[in-house]
Amino acid sequence: MAYYYLVAQLPSLIYGQGAPMSAARFRELALQALSPEDAAFLGFFTLNPFAAPPAGIPGGCDFLDKWREYEAALRLNLAKYRGAKIKREAPADIPDYPADAAAAAKAAAALDSPLEAELFLDESRWRAIDLFQGLDYFDRNTVYAYLLKLLLLERRACFKAEEGFAEYKGLYAAVMGAAGSGVFPQAGTSSSNESGEPK
């Protein structure tokens, strides 16, 4: 079934930019526009593939199946590679398919910065969502993809808040240390770059 009116009115989503609405608000809009059969899958689209409701997941949605398979493989492989760093043996049955999920997990685990690793993983998720969406721009998959992308943008906004809090804690520690020594830092010597943006 095509959803021309709903899809045509949606603002574009660009990874790294702010979300034009919350995922919860979009779910409300989508529930009103989708057929009951297609709307039934909305609640199952989350960023956690292991959070299945007690009733189980209905069949008949390839996009949902592919997304959950991808995200589960990504998380399990990430746990494997991170566990290897601390000499923890991984279970033998961790899936190496989809291959792009396993490869993304391996690349992310090799990054030194946890924030960079999480951003890298979210970009990988974004690309996977684009792939699962397919070419029919006005069908239900576009609606599901939009929801998942909003969830990723909300997740990224949390990283910015954490980054800002880390910046604040660093500045606070510097000021407190300077207060103890009697030497205060000069303006512009925080951990921000010259443009004033956080690193």
C-alpha positions in Angstrom: 0.0 0.0 0.0 1.3 3.5 -0.9 1.4 6.3 1.6 1.8 9.3 -0.7 0.3 12.0 1.6 2.3 10.9 4.8 5.6 10.5 3.0 5.3 13.6 0.9 4.9 15.9 3.9 7.9 14.5 5.9 10.9 16.8 6.3 14.2 15.4 5.1 16.4 13.6 7.6 20.2 14.1 7.4 22.5 12.2 9.7 24.2 14.5 12.1 21.5 17.2 12.0 18.7 17.7 14.5 15.5 15.8 14.3 12.4 17.8 13.0 10.2 15.9 15.4 10.4 13.2 18.1 10.1 9.6 17.3 7.1 9.4 19.6 5.3 12.2 17.7 6.1 10.5 14.4 4.7 7.2 15.7 1.4 9.1 16.4 1.3 10.5 12.9 2.1 7.2 11.3 -0.5 5.3 13.3 -3.2 7.6 11.9 -2.0 7.2 8.3 -1.0 3.5 8.1 -3.3 0.6 7.5 -4.0 -1.5 10.6 -1.8 -4.3 9.2 1.2 -2.0 8.6 0.7 0.0 11.8 0.9 -3.2 13.8 4.6 -3.3 13.1 5.4 0.2 14.3 5.9 -0.7 18.0 8.5 -3.4 17.1 10.9 -0.9 15.4 13.4 0.0 18.1 17.2 0.3 18.4 17.2 -2.8 20.7 16.6 -6.0 18.7 16.5 -8.0 21.9 13.5 -6.1 23.4 10.7 -8.2 22.0 7.3 -7.8 23.6 6.0 -10.9 25.4 3.4 -11.6 22.6 6.2 -12.0 20.1 6.8 -10.4 16.7 4.3 -11.0 13.9 5.6 -12.2 10.6 5.2 -10.6 7.2 7.6 -7.6 7.4 11.0 -8.2 5.6 12.2 -4.8 6.6 11.7 -5.6 10.3 13.3 -9.0 10.0 16.4 -7.5 8.2 16.7 -4.7 10.7 16.6 -6.9 13.8 19.0 -9.4 12.2 21.4 -6.6 11.4 21.3 -4.9 14.8 21.6 -8.2 16.6 24.7 -9.2 14.6 26.2 -5.7 15.1 25.7 -5.9 18.9 26.9 -9.4 19.3 30.0 -8.9 17.1 30.8 -5.7 19.0 30.6 -7.5 22.3 32.9 -10.2 20.8 35.6 -7.7 19.7 35.4 -5.6 22.8 35.6 -8.8 24.9 38.7 -9.8 23.1 40.4 -6.6 24.1 40.0 -7.6 27.8 40.8 -11.3 27.1 37.3 -12.5 27.5 36.3 -15.5 25.3 33.3 -14.9 23.1 30.6 -17.6 22.5 31.2 -19.6 19.4 27.8 -19.0 17.8 28.1 -15.2 17.2 26.8 -14.6 13.7 29.1 -13.2 11.0 26.1 -12.4 8.8 25.1 -9.8 7.7 28.7 -9.3 6.8 28.5 -5.5 6.8 27.2 -5.6 10.4 30.1 -7.8 11.5 32.6 -5.6 9.7 31.1 -2.4 11.2 31.5 -3.9 14.7 35.1 -4.8 14.1 36.0 -1.4 12.8 34.2 0.4 15.7 35.9 -1.8 18.3 39.3 -0.7 16.8 38.5 3.0 17.5 40.1 4.5 20.6 37.4 7.0 21.3 34.1 5.4 22.6 32.2 8.4 21.2 33.7 8.1 17.8 32.9 4.4 17.9 29.3 5.0 18.7 29.0 7.6 16.0 30.6 5.3 13.5 28.1 2.5 14.5 25.1 4.9 14.0 26.3 5.9 10.6 26.6 2.2 9.7 23.0 1.7 11.0 21.8 4.6 8.9 23.3 3.1 5.8 21.7 -0.3 6.6 18.3 1.4 7.0 18.7 3.0 3.6 19.4 -0.4 2.1 16.5 -2.1 3.8 14.1 0.7 2.8 14.3 -0.2 -0.9 13.3 1.8 -3.9 9.6 2.2 -3.5 9.6 5.6 -1.8 6.0 5.8 -0.8 5.4 2.3 0.7 5.5 1.3 4.4 9.2 0.7 4.4 9.9 4.4 4.0 7.7 5.1 7.1 9.6 2.4 9.1 13.0 3.8 7.9 12.0 7.3 8.9 11.1 6.1 12.4 14.4 4.3 12.9 16.3 7.3 11.6 14.5 9.6 14.1 15.5 7.2 16.9 19.1 7.4 15.7 19.0 11.2 15.7 17.6 11.2 19.2 20.4 8.9 20.3 23.0 11.2 18.7 21.5 14.2 20.5 22.2 12.3 23.8 25.8 12.0 22.8 26.0 15.8 22.3 24.5 16.3 25.8 27.1 13.8 27.2 29.9 15.6 25.3 28.7 18.9 26.7 28.6 17.5 30.2 32.1 16.1 29.8 33.3 19.6 28.6 31.6 21.2 31.6 33.3 18.7 34.0 36.7 19.4 32.5 36.3 23.1 32.8 35.0 22.8 36.4 38.0 20.6 37.3 40.4 23.2 35.7 38.8 26.0 37.6 38.8 24.1 40.9 42.4 23.1 40.4 43.3 26.7 39.6 41.5 27.9 42.7 43.6 25.6 44.8 46.8 26.8 43.2 45.8 30.5 42.9 46.5 30.5 39.1 43.4 30.8 37.0 43.4 29.7 33.3 43.3 32.4 30.7 40.2 32.9 28.5 40.2 30.6 25.5 42.3 27.9 27.1 39.5 25.4 27.6 39.3 22.2 25.6 37.3 23.9 22.9 38.9 24.7 19.5 39.3 28.2 18.2 35.8 28.4 16.7 34.3 27.8 20.1 32.8 24.4 19.1 33.5 21.4 21.3 36.1 19.0 19.9 
